[in-house]
Amino acid sequence: MFVREGELPGIGKKYSMRTANGDNIVVVIHHTGKREIYYFEDENEEPTAVIELSDEEARTLGTILVGALFQPTSDEEKIGFLMKHLAFEWIKIPKASFLVGKSIKELEIRKKFGVIVVAIIRDENVIVSPSPLFQFQPGDTIVVVGTLDNVKKFVKLIEDKEE
């Protein structure tokens, strides 16, 4: 990356930069504080885009670009956040469970219990994102996700309501 600086007598300063993909960006900073950003694709002599910013707008944009105002979240941070706020649980359905023979829709699992059934393990098969009409059978393993509290309540309900 190459940046060139130049004086514009009576106007201010001019900064030119060539990007890695060959585009050119020119920033003109006026003595008044006004900023102009010119974007040139490839070797074009006419700018593809021109943006005018006040001093305050330019400073705000600058803080965003350097990451002072906004820091992108890393994948590790996102996963850490999810792991603190979400719980996954594998629950084996007992033979005498109130779930047997009923569908996800009929039981209103998401609405009543605040958990989402993301998969069912039946025998050797894994059914990801089962249909709301999917009916539970004894021995199925339900994979649910939700807040830790809701998942705990759902597990307790299944354990307590065995018929």
C-alpha positions in Angstrom: 0.0 0.0 0.0 1.3 3.4 -0.9 0.1 6.7 0.4 1.1 10.0 -1.1 0.5 13.4 0.6 0.4 16.7 -1.2 -0.4 20.4 -0.5 -3.3 22.1 -2.3 -2.6 25.8 -1.9 -5.5 27.7 -0.6 -7.6 24.5 -0.2 -5.8 22.1 2.2 -4.1 18.7 1.9 -4.6 15.8 -0.5 -3.9 12.2 0.3 -3.8 9.5 -2.3 -3.9 5.8 -1.7 -3.8 2.7 -4.0 -5.6 -0.3 -2.6 -4.5 -3.9 -2.9 -7.0 -4.5 -5.7 -5.7 -1.6 -7.7 -8.3 1.0 -6.9 -7.4 4.6 -5.9 -8.8 6.6 -3.1 -8.1 10.3 -2.8 -9.0 12.3 0.4 -9.0 16.1 0.3 -9.0 17.9 3.6 -10.1 21.5 3.3 -8.9 24.2 5.7 -12.6 24.6 6.6 -12.7 21.0 8.0 -14.8 19.7 5.1 -13.6 16.4 3.7 -14.0 15.0 0.2 -13.4 11.3 -0.6 -12.9 10.3 -4.3 -13.0 6.7 -5.3 -11.4 5.7 -8.6 -11.9 2.1 -9.9 -8.8 0.6 -11.6 -7.1 3.3 -13.7 -10.2 5.5 -14.4 -9.5 9.2 -14.5 -13.0 10.1 -13.4 -14.1 9.2 -9.9 -16.6 6.4 -9.6 -17.9 7.9 -6.4 -17.5 11.2 -4.4 -18.4 11.6 -0.8 -18.5 14.9 1.0 -18.3 14.9 4.8 -18.3 17.5 7.5 -15.4 17.6 10.0 -17.5 15.8 12.6 -18.8 13.2 10.1 -15.2 12.5 9.0 -14.0 12.1 12.5 -16.8 9.7 13.3 -16.1 7.6 10.2 -12.4 7.6 11.1 -13.1 6.2 14.6 -15.2 3.5 13.0 -12.5 2.6 10.5 -9.8 2.4 13.1 -12.0 0.2 15.3 -12.3 2.7 18.2 -16.1 3.0 18.0 -16.9 -0.4 16.7 -14.9 -3.6 17.2 -15.8 -6.6 15.0 -16.7 -9.6 17.2 -14.4 -12.6 16.7 -15.9 -16.1 16.2 -14.4 -17.1 19.5 -16.2 -14.2 21.3 -19.5 -15.1 19.5 -19.2 -18.7 20.5 -18.4 -17.7 24.1 -21.4 -15.5 24.2 -23.7 -18.2 22.9 -22.3 -20.8 25.3 -23.0 -18.4 28.3 -26.6 -17.8 27.2 -27.7 -21.0 25.5 -28.0 -24.6 26.7 -28.3 -27.7 24.6 -29.6 -30.9 26.1 -30.1 -34.5 24.9 -33.2 -36.0 26.5 -34.2 -39.6 26.1 -38.0 -40.1 26.0 -39.1 -42.8 28.5 -41.8 -45.3 27.4 -44.5 -43.8 29.6 -43.8 -40.1 28.7 -46.6 -37.7 28.0 -44.7 -36.8 24.8 -45.2 -40.3 23.2 -47.5 -40.2 20.2 -47.8 -36.4 20.2 -46.3 -33.9 17.7 -44.1 -30.9 18.4 -46.9 -28.7 17.1 -49.5 -30.4 19.3 -47.3 -30.0 22.4 -46.5 -26.4 21.5 -43.0 -27.0 22.8 -41.5 -23.7 21.8 -44.5 -21.6 22.9 -45.1 -23.4 26.2 -41.6 -24.3 27.3 -39.3 -21.8 25.5 -37.1 -24.5 24.0 -36.6 -25.5 20.3 -36.3 -29.0 19.2 -33.3 -29.0 16.8 -33.0 -32.7 16.2 -34.4 -36.1 17.1 -32.3 -39.2 17.3 -34.3 -42.3 16.5 -32.5 -45.6 16.4 -29.6 -44.9 14.0 -31.2 -42.0 12.3 -30.7 -38.3 13.1 -33.6 -36.0 12.0 -32.3 -32.5 12.0 -34.9 -29.7 12.2 -37.9 -32.0 12.5 -41.3 -31.0 11.1 -43.8 -29.6 13.6 -45.9 -32.7 12.7 -43.2 -35.0 13.9 -44.5 -37.4 16.5 -42.4 -38.7 19.4 -41.8 -42.4 20.1 -40.5 -44.1 23.2 -36.7 -44.2 23.1 -36.3 -41.1 20.9 -33.7 -38.7 22.0 -34.7 -35.1 21.7 -32.0 -32.4 21.2 -33.3 -29.1 22.4 -31.8 -25.6 22.7 -32.9 -22.7 24.8 -31.9 -20.7 27.8 -30.4 -22.7 30.6 -33.4 -22.1 32.8 -35.9 -23.1 30.1 -34.0 -26.2 29.2 -33.7 -27.3 32.9 -37.5 -26.7 33.4 -38.3 -28.8 30.2 -36.0 -31.7 31.4 -37.6 -31.6 34.8 -41.1 -31.6 33.3 -40.3 -34.7 31.2 -38.8 -36.4 34.3 -41.7 -35.4 36.6 -44.5 -36.2 34.1 -43.6 -39.8 33.3 -46.9 -41.6 33.5 
